[in-house]
Amino acid sequence: MPTDTHEPAGRPTQAGFWRTRTGVAFGIFAVALAAYLLFSHTAHVFQWLPFGLILLCPLMHVFMHGGHNHGGGGKQ
């Protein structure tokens, strides 16, 4: 019984960024920085939180539409 894979046959799979050494190191650093800011500078974090939420809207729009294959073009 074959296993269900979503990769084309004959094509090697490539690990995502978050599974590389650099990605793991960046994730640990980001979590440590977030914890430091939240525990040591709580007032400053909450002061800038509304601006961060407003900034997330265009960033999510830009980066989350990458996989939709917009752009028109030929037949499928």
N, C-alpha and C positions, 0 to 999 in steps of 0.2 A: 504494500500500500504506500504510494508516494506521499511525501509530506507536502503540505501547502506552503509554498514560498511565494513571495510577491516579487522576487527578483527574476529577471530573465535568465534562462539557462546559459551557462558558459560565461557569465559575467561575475567577477569576484565582488563580494559585498564589501563595503567600506564602512568602517566604524564612524559614528557621528562624532561631532566635536566634543560633546559632554562625556564620551567614553574614552577620550584620549587623556594622556597625562596632563597636558596643558589645560584641558577642559576641567578635569577634576581639581587641579591646583587653583584655577580661577574660581571655581564654585566654592571651594573651601575659603578662599580669600574673601569672596563676596559675602558669604554668610558671616564670617568673622567681622567684617567691616559693618555689616548691617546690625549685628548684635552690639558692637561698640557704639554705633551712633544711636541706637534705640535706648540703650541703658545709660549712656553717659550724657547724651544730648537730646533727651526726650522732648524738651520744649522746642528746640530748633527743628526737629523732625516733624512735629505736629504743626509747626508754623508754616513749613513749606509743603505739607501734604496736599492741600488743594491744588497747588500749581503742578505737583507731580501727577495728580490724577488727570488734570487737563492736558498735560503733555503726553500722557499715555494714549489718548484718543488718536492723534495723528500717527503716532509711532505704531500702534497696533494696526491701523488702517494700511500703512505702507508695508509693514513686514508680514502681515497675515494674509495679504492678497497675492503673495508670490506663487502659491501653488494652484491658482485658479485657471491658469493658462489663458488669461485675457489677452487680447491682441488681435482677434479676428484671424482672418487668413483662410486657408484652404479647407477642403473637406476632411473629415476624420475617417 
